[in-house]
């Protein structure tokens, strides 16, 4: 049990169970879902992102072989959402409904808890899906396959790495014990640093395997990915926390979606200006 023996396989399994819809083998599945389980699973969020990224890279290769860029990008977007069960997209829509309502803190939290989606949430979700598909279509049309694979592997790693920092670095906005996100109150800076280190290791391994750039170029790509993820993430988390008095599970999902889109956008900008 993750909460009892610190089994790393069960910790990774707990991260997969929470962040993805991938089947988890019985020997990796946590026995319970207590705060200790989630605390120990938090450093493995980037590894869950790696699992998503590897599947996306494989799907991108197959779709690019079978279809033109736009149909392939739309199907790849659908696969990206399906791998997390729409968890983060739902958080983005709920967060948009709440924060963009410009109501009191209490009313914003009530709106975000409501299972119904309002106009702002629908607009945010639709625009996020459209932008993701457009960016993926651009990559499939312009970028070499190795670079596409590298981007799709690294982006889910770094977006989920910042989630651990968000959980540890800002207070939880709801009352004690309220909401799924309340389980993460036990996550501290130690877990955030561990997630950041694991992200660097996993990304470095991917860069070494793909060999798209020189060592200096690979180091720069690693630093840029971290800077975008943590810079934008901190800005958005601070802004949400000022309005809500902290963060919620929905905000965590919105942060993940926003960071993924920002990293995709940064990759497309780099490819677009790389020249022949």
C-alpha positions in Angstrom: 0.0 0.0 0.0 1.3 3.4 -0.9 0.3 4.9 2.4 2.1 2.2 4.3 5.1 0.7 2.6 6.1 3.5 0.1 6.1 1.0 -2.8 7.1 3.1 -5.8 5.1 0.9 -8.2 2.0 1.6 -6.2 2.8 5.3 -6.0 3.2 5.4 -9.8 0.0 3.4 -10.1 -1.9 5.9 -8.0 -0.6 8.7 -10.2 -1.8 6.8 -13.3 -5.2 6.1 -11.7 -5.8 9.8 -10.9 -4.4 11.5 -14.0 -5.3 9.0 -16.8 -7.8 6.4 -17.9 -5.1 3.9 -18.5 -5.6 0.4 -17.0 -3.3 -0.1 -14.0 -2.1 -3.6 -13.2 -3.2 -5.0 -9.9 0.4 -5.0 -8.4 0.6 -1.3 -9.1 -2.9 -0.3 -7.9 -3.0 1.5 -4.5 -4.9 -0.4 -1.8 -6.5 2.7 -0.4 -6.9 6.3 -1.6 -5.9 8.2 1.5 -4.0 11.5 1.7 -0.7 9.5 2.2 -1.3 7.7 -1.1 -1.7 10.9 -3.0 1.3 12.5 -1.3 3.5 9.7 -2.3 2.1 9.6 -5.8 2.6 13.3 -6.5 6.3 13.0 -7.5 5.3 10.5 -10.1 2.9 12.8 -12.0 5.6 13.5 -14.6 5.9 9.7 -15.1 2.1 9.5 -15.7 2.7 12.4 -18.2 5.4 10.3 -19.9 2.9 7.4 -20.3 0.5 9.8 -22.0 3.2 11.3 -24.2 4.5 8.0 -25.4 1.0 6.9 -26.5 0.4 10.3 -28.2 3.7 10.0 -30.0 2.7 6.6 -31.3 -0.7 7.8 -32.3 0.8 10.8 -34.1 3.1 8.6 -36.1 0.2 6.3 -37.2 -2.2 9.1 -38.0 0.4 11.1 -39.9 1.0 8.0 -42.0 -2.7 7.4 -42.7 -4.2 10.9 -42.9 -3.6 14.5 -44.0 -2.6 16.9 -41.2 -6.0 18.3 -40.2 -8.0 15.0 -39.8 -4.9 13.5 -38.1 -4.7 16.5 -35.7 -8.4 16.3 -34.8 -8.2 12.6 -34.0 -5.0 13.2 -32.0 -6.7 15.9 -30.0 -9.6 13.4 -29.3 -7.0 10.8 -28.1 -5.3 13.4 -25.9 -8.5 14.3 -24.2 -9.6 10.6 -23.9 -6.3 9.6 -22.2 -7.2 11.7 -19.2 -10.9 11.1 -19.4 -11.5 14.8 -20.0 -10.5 15.5 -16.4 -8.3 18.6 -17.1 -10.6 20.0 -19.8 -13.5 19.8 -17.4 -11.4 21.7 -14.9 -10.7 24.4 -17.4 -14.4 24.8 -18.3 -15.4 25.0 -14.6 -12.6 27.4 -13.8 -13.6 29.7 -16.7 -17.2 29.7 -15.5 -16.2 30.6 -12.0 -13.3 33.1 -12.5 -14.9 34.9 -15.4 -18.2 35.4 -13.6 -16.6 38.3 -11.7 -18.7 37.4 -8.6 -17.7 37.1 -5.0 -15.2 34.5 -3.9 -17.9 32.3 -2.4 -20.1 32.6 -5.5 -17.2 31.7 -7.8 -16.5 28.6 -5.8 -20.2 27.6 -5.9 -20.2 28.1 -9.7 -17.1 26.0 -10.1 -18.7 23.2 -8.0 -21.9 23.2 -10.2 -21.9 20.2 -12.6 -23.6 22.4 -15.3 -21.4 24.2 -17.7 -22.1 27.9 -18.6 -21.3 30.0 -21.6 -17.8 30.9 -20.5 -16.9 27.3 -19.8 -18.2 26.2 -23.2 -16.3 29.0 -24.9 -13.1 28.1 -23.1 -13.4 24.4 -23.8 -14.2 24.9 -27.5 -11.4 27.4 -28.0 -8.9 25.1 -26.2 -9.8 22.1 -28.4 -9.7 24.2 -31.5 -6.3 25.7 -30.6 -4.9 22.3 -29.7 -6.0 20.8 -33.0 -4.7 23.7 -35.0 -1.3 23.6 -33.3 -1.1 19.8 -33.8 -2.0 20.2 -37.5 0.7 22.8 -37.9 3.3 20.5 -36.3 2.2 17.5 -38.5 2.5 19.7 -41.6 5.8 21.4 -40.8 7.9 19.5 -38.3 10.0 16.3 -38.7 8.6 13.2 -37.1 11.3 13.0 -34.4 10.6 16.6 -33.2 6.8 15.9 -33.1 7.4 12.8 -31.0 9.7 14.6 -28.7 7.2 17.4 -28.2 4.3 15.1 -27.5 6.4 13.2 -25.0 7.8 16.2 -23.2 4.7 18.4 -23.0 2.5 16.1 -20.7 5.6 15.6 -18.5 6.1 19.3 -17.8 2.4 20.2 -17.4 2.0 17.6 -14.8 5.2 18.5 -13.1 3.9 22.0 -12.4 0.7 20.5 -10.9 2.7 19.2 -8.0 4.2 22.7 -7.5 0.7 24.2 -7.6 -0.6 21.8 -5.0 2.4 22.4 -2.7 2.9 26.1 -3.3 -0.6 27.6 -3.0 -3.3 26.9 -0.3 -6.4 24.9 -1.1 -9.4 27.2 -1.5 -12.2 25.1 -0.2 -13.1 24.1 3.4 -11.1 21.4 5.1 -11.8 18.0 3.6 -14.1 19.5 0.8 -13.6 18.3 -2.7 -11.2 15.8 -4.2 -8.4 18.4 -4.2 -8.5 18.4 -0.4 -6.6 15.2 -0.4 -3.5 17.0 -1.6 -3.0 19.2 1.5 -0.3 16.8 2.6 1.8 17.5 -0.6 4.8 19.7 0.3 7.8 21.3 -1.4 9.8 18.0 -1.2 7.3 16.4 -3.6 7.4 19.4 -5.9 11.2 19.3 -6.2 11.1 15.6 -6.8 8.6 16.0 -9.6 10.7 18.7 -11.2 13.8 16.6 -11.0 12.0 13.6 -12.5 10.7 15.8 -15.3 14.3 16.9 -16.1 15.5 13.3 -16.1 12.7 12.0 -18.3 13.0 14.8 -20.8 16.8 14.5 -21.0 16.3 10.8 -21.7 13.9 11.6 -24.5 16.2 14.2 -26.0 19.1 11.7 -25.9 17.0 9.0 -27.5 15.6 11.2 -30.3 18.9 13.1 -30.9 17.1 16.0 -32.6 19.6 18.6 -31.3 23.2 19.0 -30.2 23.8 18.7 -26.4 23.7 22.5 -26.1 20.4 22.7 -28.1 19.0 19.9 -26.0 19.9 21.8 -22.8 18.3 24.9 -24.1 15.1 23.0 -25.1 14.9 21.6 -21.6 15.3 25.0 -19.9 12.7 26.6 -22.2 10.2 23.8 -21.5 10.7 24.3 -17.7 10.6 28.1 -18.0 7.3 28.1 -19.9 5.7 25.5 -17.7 6.7 27.1 -14.4 6.6 30.7 -15.5 3.1 30.6 -17.0 1.9 28.1 -14.3 3.0 30.4 -11.5 1.4 33.4 -13.1 -2.0 31.7 -13.6 -1.9 30.0 -10.2 -1.2 33.3 -8.4 -4.0 35.1 -10.3 -6.5 32.4 -9.5 -5.4 32.2 -5.8 -5.9 36.0 -5.4 -9.5 35.6 -6.6 -10.4 32.4 -4.8 -8.2 32.5 -1.7 -6.3 29.5 -3.0 -6.6 26.8 -5.7 -9.1 24.0 -6.3 -9.1 20.7 -8.2 -10.7 22.5 -11.1 -7.9 25.1 -11.2 -5.3 22.3 -11.2 -7.0 20.9 -14.3 -7.1 24.4 -15.9 -3.4 24.9 -15.2 -2.6 21.6 -16.9 -4.6 22.5 -20.0 -3.1 26.0 -20.2 0.5 24.8 -19.8 0.1 22.1 -22.4 -1.3 24.6 -24.9 1.4 27.1 -24.1 4.1 24.5 -24.6 2.5 23.4 -27.9 2.3 27.0 -29.0 6.0 27.6 -28.1 7.0 24.5 -30.1 5.0 25.6 -33.2 6.6 29.1 -33.0 10.1 27.5 -32.9 9.3 25.3 -35.8 7.7 28.1 -37.8 10.8 30.3 -37.4 13.4 27.6 -37.7 13.7 28.2 -41.4 14.5 25.5 -44.0 
